[in-house]
Amino acid sequence: MHIIDLSAPVDATFDEPDPVRHEILSPRDGALHMSEEMRLHFGIEFDPEVLPDGEFLSLDRMSLTTHTGTHVDAPSHYGSRASYGNGVPKNVDELPLDWFFRPAMVLDLTDAGTGVIGADRLEKEFVRIGHRPEPYEIVLLHTGASAFAGTRRYFTDFAGLDGPAVHLLLDLGVRVIGTDAFSLDAPFGDIIGRYQRSGDPSVLWPAHFVGRDREYCQIERLANLGALPRSHGFRVACFPIKIRGAGAGWTRAVALLDT
């Protein structure tokens, strides 16, 4: 089996709207920290100098949002109420795991530019590759945006789906849609500009707001989609981290190809 990493790193040096704070405690720092924690919480005195080289274990402290790096958006991210089921959208820890280990396909949308991608563009790509999504197949959108990861441009120059495009995929039975862009919707500036010109509220984050009426998940900020050697006939594993009550969770998304 060949494994292709489709995940972007969480990197404190990247340009991010919500900056990542990453504090690294060295093995020496870890020894001092452990000694202090044992004394404070358990009343145990321990001299860290008796450890080999006076070192224990390293430790990383991080401050970041669940939307940093490659992550899965849960239905509760889209709004506090849903028009389906019992009206309560699922958090990331409540999602069915079988959605996240499935056959997958990738659509080449690298010619889309900045703005929205419509259902007609998806239909053309289905014809080009000779494959339409089957129920529960994971659909990945290769927009090329990951080339700008770590820069301000990553958040302004990309393409997202419009409402009809999302409905098309959901009508075909898709429950997980992934993109290598910052968002499954178009950039904020593009969305707001179109709304100001048209006054049409349907252009406001339609890919996300569809999730208030139809249960599905997004994977955002994927990477390396261009490394996939074929458009379909592989599997993707993208289990979200189990964070109780959260609207999103990080994932180490990978493609699995039989050799």
C-alpha positions as CSV (number, residue, x, y, z in Angstrom):
1,M,0.0,0.0,0.0
2,H,1.2,3.5,-0.9
3,I,0.4,6.3,1.6
4,I,0.2,9.9,0.4
5,D,0.1,12.6,3.1
6,L,-2.6,15.1,2.3
7,S,-2.2,17.2,5.5
8,A,-0.7,20.7,6.0
9,P,1.4,21.2,9.1
10,V,0.5,23.3,12.1
11,D,3.4,25.8,11.9
12,A,3.8,28.7,14.3
13,T,5.9,30.5,11.6
14,F,3.0,30.6,9.1
15,D,1.0,33.8,8.5
16,E,-2.3,33.1,10.2
17,P,-5.3,35.3,11.0
18,D,-5.3,33.7,14.5
19,P,-1.5,33.3,15.2
20,V,-0.3,30.0,16.5
21,R,1.7,30.1,19.8
22,H,4.1,27.2,20.2
23,E,6.1,26.9,23.4
24,I,8.7,24.1,23.4
25,L,9.9,22.8,26.7
26,S,13.2,21.0,26.2
27,P,14.0,17.7,28.0
28,R,15.8,19.8,30.7
29,D,12.8,22.0,31.0
30,G,10.6,18.9,31.2
31,A,12.7,17.6,34.1
32,L,12.2,20.8,36.1
33,H,8.5,20.9,35.2
34,M,7.9,17.3,36.3
35,S,9.6,17.9,39.6
36,E,7.6,21.0,40.3
37,E,4.3,19.3,39.3
38,M,5.0,16.3,41.4
39,R,5.6,18.6,44.4
40,L,2.6,20.8,43.9
41,H,0.0,18.2,43.0
42,F,1.1,15.1,44.8
43,G,3.4,16.2,47.6
44,I,6.3,14.2,46.2
45,E,9.8,15.6,46.4
46,F,12.0,14.6,43.5
47,D,15.4,15.9,42.6
48,P,15.6,16.1,38.7
49,E,19.4,16.1,38.9
50,V,19.4,12.4,39.5
51,L,18.0,11.8,36.0
52,P,20.5,11.0,33.1
53,D,21.9,14.4,32.0
54,G,19.3,16.0,34.3
55,E,16.7,15.6,31.6
56,F,13.2,14.1,31.5
57,L,10.8,14.5,28.6
58,S,10.2,17.4,26.3
59,L,6.8,19.1,26.2
60,D,5.0,21.3,23.7
61,R,2.4,23.9,24.7
62,M,0.3,25.3,21.9
63,S,-2.4,27.9,21.5
64,L,-4.4,27.7,18.2
65,T,-7.9,27.3,16.8
66,T,-9.3,24.0,15.7
67,H,-9.4,25.6,12.2
68,T,-5.6,25.9,12.0
69,G,-4.0,23.3,9.7
70,T,-5.9,20.5,8.1
71,H,-9.1,20.0,9.9
72,V,-12.7,18.7,9.7
73,D,-15.6,21.1,10.1
74,A,-18.5,19.5,12.0
75,P,-22.2,20.4,11.4
76,S,-22.2,22.5,14.6
77,H,-19.7,24.8,13.0
78,Y,-22.3,26.0,10.5
79,G,-24.9,27.2,13.0
80,S,-26.6,26.5,16.4
81,R,-29.7,24.9,14.8
82,A,-30.3,22.4,12.0
83,S,-33.5,21.9,10.0
84,Y,-32.9,18.2,9.9
85,G,-33.1,15.4,12.5
86,N,-33.7,16.6,16.0
87,G,-32.6,20.2,15.1
88,V,-29.3,19.9,17.0
89,P,-26.2,19.7,14.7
90,K,-23.5,17.2,15.7
91,N,-20.2,18.3,17.2
92,V,-17.0,16.8,16.0
93,D,-16.9,14.1,18.7
94,E,-20.3,12.9,17.7
95,L,-19.7,12.3,14.0
96,P,-19.9,8.8,12.5
97,L,-16.4,7.5,12.0
98,D,-17.3,5.6,8.9
99,W,-17.7,8.9,7.0
100,F,-13.9,9.4,7.3
101,F,-12.5,6.2,5.8
102,R,-13.9,5.9,2.4
103,P,-13.2,5.6,-1.3
104,A,-12.3,9.1,-2.6
105,M,-11.9,11.1,-5.8
106,V,-10.0,14.3,-6.6
107,L,-11.3,17.0,-9.0
108,D,-8.7,19.2,-10.8
109,L,-10.0,22.8,-10.4
110,T,-6.7,24.5,-10.6
111,D,-7.9,26.7,-13.5
112,A,-10.7,28.2,-11.4
113,G,-8.9,31.3,-10.2
114,T,-10.3,33.4,-7.3
115,G,-14.1,33.3,-6.6
116,V,-16.8,30.6,-6.8
117,I,-17.0,27.3,-8.6
118,G,-20.4,26.3,-9.8
119,A,-22.2,23.0,-10.3
120,D,-21.6,23.1,-14.1
121,R,-17.8,23.2,-13.5
122,L,-18.1,20.1,-11.3
123,E,-20.2,18.3,-14.0
124,K,-17.5,19.0,-16.6
125,E,-14.9,17.5,-14.4
126,F,-16.9,14.4,-13.8
127,V,-17.2,13.9,-17.6
128,R,-13.4,14.6,-18.1
129,I,-12.4,11.9,-15.5
130,G,-15.2,9.5,-16.4
131,H,-16.4,9.2,-12.8
132,R,-19.2,10.6,-10.7
133,P,-19.2,10.5,-6.9
134,E,-20.9,7.5,-5.4
135,P,-22.7,7.7,-2.0
136,Y,-20.3,8.4,0.9
137,E,-17.4,8.8,-1.5
138,I,-15.1,11.6,-0.2
139,V,-14.6,14.3,-2.8
140,L,-11.4,16.4,-2.8
141,L,-11.1,19.7,-4.6
142,H,-7.6,20.4,-6.0
143,T,-7.7,24.2,-6.4
144,G,-3.9,24.7,-6.1
145,A,-4.4,27.1,-3.2
146,S,-2.0,25.1,-0.9
147,A,0.9,26.5,-2.9
148,F,0.4,29.7,-0.9
149,A,0.2,28.1,2.5
150,G,2.1,30.1,5.1
151,T,1.5,33.4,3.3
152,R,-1.2,36.1,3.5
153,R,-2.2,35.2,-0.1
154,Y,-3.4,31.8,1.1
155,F,-6.4,33.6,2.7
156,T,-7.3,35.8,-0.2
157,D,-6.6,34.0,-3.5
158,F,-8.6,30.8,-3.9
159,A,-11.8,29.4,-5.2
160,G,-14.7,27.9,-3.2
161,L,-18.0,26.2,-4.1
162,D,-21.3,28.0,-4.5
163,G,-24.5,26.7,-3.1
164,P,-25.7,24.7,-6.1
165,A,-22.3,23.0,-6.4
166,V,-22.5,21.8,-2.8
167,H,-26.1,20.6,-3.3
168,L,-25.0,18.7,-6.3
169,L,-22.4,16.7,-4.3
170,L,-24.8,16.1,-1.4
171,D,-27.6,15.0,-3.8
172,L,-25.1,12.3,-5.1
173,G,-24.7,11.1,-1.5
174,V,-21.4,12.7,-0.6
175,R,-21.0,13.5,3.1
176,V,-17.4,14.7,3.2
177,I,-16.1,17.4,0.9
178,G,-12.4,18.4,1.1
179,T,-10.4,21.3,-0.3
180,D,-6.8,22.4,-0.3
181,A,-8.0,26.0,0.2
182,F,-8.5,28.0,3.4
183,S,-12.3,27.6,3.1
184,L,-14.8,25.6,1.1
185,D,-16.4,29.0,0.4
186,A,-14.8,31.7,-1.6
187,P,-12.5,34.3,0.1
188,F,-14.2,36.7,2.5
189,G,-13.4,39.7,0.3
190,D,-14.9,38.1,-2.8
191,I,-18.0,37.1,-0.9
192,I,-18.6,40.5,0.6
193,G,-17.9,42.3,-2.6
194,R,-20.4,40.2,-4.5
195,Y,-23.0,40.8,-1.8
196,Q,-22.4,44.5,-1.8
197,R,-22.9,44.6,-5.5
198,S,-25.9,42.4,-5.7
199,G,-27.6,42.6,-2.3
200,D,-28.3,38.8,-2.7
201,P,-27.8,37.1,0.7
202,S,-27.5,33.7,-1.0
203,V,-23.9,34.6,-1.9
204,L,-23.0,34.8,1.8
205,W,-20.9,31.7,2.7
206,P,-23.3,29.3,0.9
207,A,-21.0,26.2,1.2
208,H,-21.1,26.5,5.0
209,F,-24.7,27.6,5.4
210,V,-26.0,24.6,3.3
211,G,-24.9,22.6,6.3
212,R,-27.7,24.1,8.4
213,D,-30.2,22.2,6.2
214,R,-28.1,19.2,5.1
215,E,-25.8,17.2,7.4
216,Y,-22.3,17.0,6.0
217,C,-18.7,17.8,6.8
218,Q,-15.9,19.7,5.2
219,I,-12.1,19.1,5.3
220,E,-10.3,22.4,4.8
221,R,-6.7,23.2,4.3
222,L,-5.6,19.9,2.7
223,A,-2.3,19.7,1.0
224,N,-0.4,17.8,-1.7
225,L,-3.5,16.9,-3.7
226,G,-1.4,17.2,-6.9
227,A,0.6,14.2,-5.8
228,L,-2.4,11.9,-6.2
229,P,-1.6,9.7,-9.3
230,R,-5.2,9.2,-10.4
231,S,-8.5,10.9,-10.0
232,H,-10.3,8.1,-8.3
233,G,-9.7,4.5,-7.2
234,F,-8.1,5.2,-3.9
235,R,-9.2,5.7,-0.3
236,V,-8.9,8.5,2.2
237,A,-8.6,8.3,5.9
238,C,-9.3,11.6,7.7
239,F,-10.6,10.9,11.2
240,P,-11.1,14.1,13.2
241,I,-9.5,14.5,16.6
242,K,-12.1,13.8,19.3
243,I,-12.6,17.2,21.0
244,R,-15.8,17.1,23.1
245,G,-18.3,19.8,22.1
246,A,-16.1,21.3,19.4
247,G,-17.2,22.5,15.9
248,A,-14.0,21.2,14.3
249,G,-11.1,18.9,14.9
250,W,-7.7,18.5,13.3
251,T,-7.0,15.5,11.1
252,R,-3.9,13.8,9.6
253,A,-5.6,13.1,6.3
254,V,-3.9,10.5,4.1
255,A,-4.7,8.8,0.8
256,L,-4.2,5.1,0.6
257,L,-3.4,3.5,-2.8
258,D,-3.1,-0.2,-3.4
259,T,0.1,-1.0,-5.2
